[in-house]
Amino acid sequence: MAVEFTDANFKETVLDNEGLSVIDFWAEWCGPCRMISPIVQELAEHYDGKVQIGKLNVDDNPEVSMQYGIRSIPTILFIKNGEVVHKHVGATTKQVLEAKIEENL
């Protein structure tokens, strides 16, 4: 199950996490976001226990979105040990995301 990241839990769940976190910045009204949502869910299930994968709604959580300069959605951040190691902007395939996850494990 994909984690729901928020302004309130981001520091604790992502920045203080020793390991890889993959955050999908999205919004309800965003068509491409809805297209990749099932992919994010599949990856969350596949990497359960190895990688923390989830979503952050930019409309409901403006602080984290502004902190990372999210201007277009979907944007997917790969954060390892509190540092951004990769940023992907726009819709993409499961294979592309999987390759980035494997590269950063």
VOBALUM-314697 format. One record per residue (C-alpha): z, y, x; residue number from 1. Coordinates in pm, 1 decimal. Layout:
% VOBALUM-314697
+----------+----------+----------+-----+
:        z :        y :        x : pos :
+----------+----------+----------+-----+
:        Z :        Y :        X : NUM :
...
+----------+----------+----------+-----+
This chain:
% VOBALUM-314697
+----------+----------+----------+-----+
:        z :        y :        x : pos :
+----------+----------+----------+-----+
:      0.0 :      0.0 :      0.0 :   1 :
:    -94.5 :    343.5 :    132.6 :   2 :
:    198.6 :    572.9 :    210.4 :   3 :
:    223.5 :    904.3 :     26.2 :   4 :
:    280.3 :   1171.5 :    289.0 :   5 :
:    423.9 :   1509.1 :    183.9 :   6 :
:    540.6 :   1834.0 :    341.4 :   7 :
:    895.6 :   1703.7 :    294.8 :   8 :
:    853.3 :   1363.0 :    461.4 :   9 :
:    580.5 :   1431.8 :    720.8 :  10 :
:    805.9 :   1497.8 :   1020.7 :  11 :
:   1020.2 :   1193.1 :    956.5 :  12 :
:    741.6 :    949.7 :    863.6 :  13 :
:    464.3 :   1064.2 :   1098.4 :  14 :
:    582.1 :   1287.5 :   1381.8 :  15 :
:    899.4 :   1089.2 :   1454.5 :  16 :
:    712.3 :    757.3 :   1421.7 :  17 :
:    652.6 :    569.7 :   1745.3 :  18 :
:    308.5 :    431.4 :   1684.1 :  19 :
:    -12.4 :    516.2 :   1506.2 :  20 :
:    -29.6 :    696.4 :   1173.5 :  21 :
:   -356.9 :    756.5 :    988.1 :  22 :
:   -343.2 :   1040.4 :    735.5 :  23 :
:   -612.9 :   1101.5 :    476.3 :  24 :
:   -600.5 :   1467.9 :    366.1 :  25 :
:   -746.3 :   1473.6 :     14.2 :  26 :
:   -743.5 :   1637.4 :   -330.0 :  27 :
:   -792.8 :   1506.7 :   -683.6 :  28 :
:  -1102.2 :   1722.5 :   -742.7 :  29 :
:  -1280.2 :   1611.7 :   -421.8 :  30 :
:  -1566.5 :   1364.6 :   -483.7 :  31 :
:  -1599.7 :   1238.3 :   -123.2 :  32 :
:  -1219.0 :   1194.4 :   -116.2 :  33 :
:  -1240.5 :    963.2 :   -416.4 :  34 :
:  -1519.3 :    770.3 :   -243.4 :  35 :
:  -1309.8 :    686.6 :     63.0 :  36 :
:   -983.3 :    630.8 :   -123.6 :  37 :
:  -1044.9 :    254.6 :   -171.7 :  38 :
:  -1127.7 :    225.2 :    200.7 :  39 :
:   -798.9 :    391.0 :    294.4 :  40 :
:   -616.2 :    154.1 :     60.3 :  41 :
:   -788.6 :   -152.4 :    209.3 :  42 :
:   -703.8 :    -42.2 :    562.7 :  43 :
:   -341.8 :     22.5 :    463.7 :  44 :
:   -314.3 :   -333.6 :    335.0 :  45 :
:   -497.2 :   -484.7 :    633.3 :  46 :
:   -285.9 :   -302.2 :    893.9 :  47 :
:     44.3 :   -325.4 :    704.4 :  48 :
:    327.2 :   -350.2 :    956.4 :  49 :
:    104.2 :   -241.3 :   1247.6 :  50 :
:    -22.5 :    104.5 :   1150.1 :  51 :
:    113.8 :    353.8 :    900.6 :  52 :
:   -178.6 :    456.5 :    677.5 :  53 :
:   -157.1 :    694.3 :    385.3 :  54 :
:   -266.9 :   1004.0 :    200.6 :  55 :
:   -156.5 :   1366.1 :    182.9 :  56 :
:   -266.6 :   1575.5 :   -116.5 :  57 :
:   -362.3 :   1918.0 :     23.4 :  58 :
:   -304.4 :   2094.6 :   -309.8 :  59 :
:     53.9 :   1968.3 :   -334.5 :  60 :
:    137.1 :   1994.4 :     37.9 :  61 :
:      0.0 :   2317.6 :    184.7 :  62 :
:    241.0 :   2340.4 :    481.8 :  63 :
:    119.9 :   2032.3 :    669.9 :  64 :
:   -240.3 :   2108.8 :    576.4 :  65 :
:   -211.3 :   2458.8 :    725.9 :  66 :
:    -20.9 :   2332.2 :   1030.4 :  67 :
:   -314.7 :   2106.8 :   1122.5 :  68 :
:   -586.6 :   2354.7 :   1022.1 :  69 :
:   -731.8 :   2135.9 :    748.2 :  70 :
:  -1025.7 :   2337.9 :    611.4 :  71 :
:  -1249.4 :   2061.9 :    474.6 :  72 :
:  -1159.7 :   1744.2 :    295.0 :  73 :
:  -1157.3 :   1459.5 :    333.7 :  74 :
:  -1013.8 :   1496.1 :    682.8 :  75 :
:   -852.0 :   1198.1 :    846.7 :  76 :
:   -605.2 :   1254.9 :   1129.3 :  77 :
:   -499.1 :    983.4 :   1369.7 :  78 :
:   -155.4 :   1071.7 :   1505.1 :  79 :
:      6.3 :    856.6 :   1772.5 :  80 :
:    360.6 :    922.5 :   1891.4 :  81 :
:    353.3 :   1266.9 :   1727.9 :  82 :
:     22.6 :   1379.4 :   1884.3 :  83 :
:   -322.1 :   1403.9 :   1720.6 :  84 :
:   -547.6 :   1156.0 :   1903.5 :  85 :
:   -850.9 :   1184.3 :   1673.7 :  86 :
:   -972.3 :   1391.6 :   1379.6 :  87 :
:  -1252.4 :   1284.6 :   1144.5 :  88 :
:  -1391.5 :   1532.3 :    891.7 :  89 :
:  -1597.1 :   1412.3 :    595.1 :  90 :
:  -1659.6 :   1082.6 :    421.4 :  91 :
:  -1711.0 :    783.4 :    646.1 :  92 :
:  -1730.5 :    405.7 :    647.2 :  93 :
:  -1457.7 :    147.5 :    677.7 :  94 :
:  -1612.4 :     29.3 :   1005.6 :  95 :
:  -1584.2 :    374.2 :   1166.1 :  96 :
:  -1219.3 :    410.0 :   1067.5 :  97 :
:  -1137.5 :     54.0 :   1173.4 :  98 :
:  -1293.1 :    113.0 :   1515.6 :  99 :
:  -1080.9 :    427.4 :   1565.9 : 100 :
:   -765.9 :    243.4 :   1457.7 : 101 :
:   -836.2 :    -44.5 :   1698.9 : 102 :
:   -911.0 :    203.0 :   1978.2 : 103 :
:   -571.0 :    369.8 :   1930.6 : 104 :
:   -347.7 :     66.7 :   1874.7 : 105 :
+----------+----------+----------+-----+
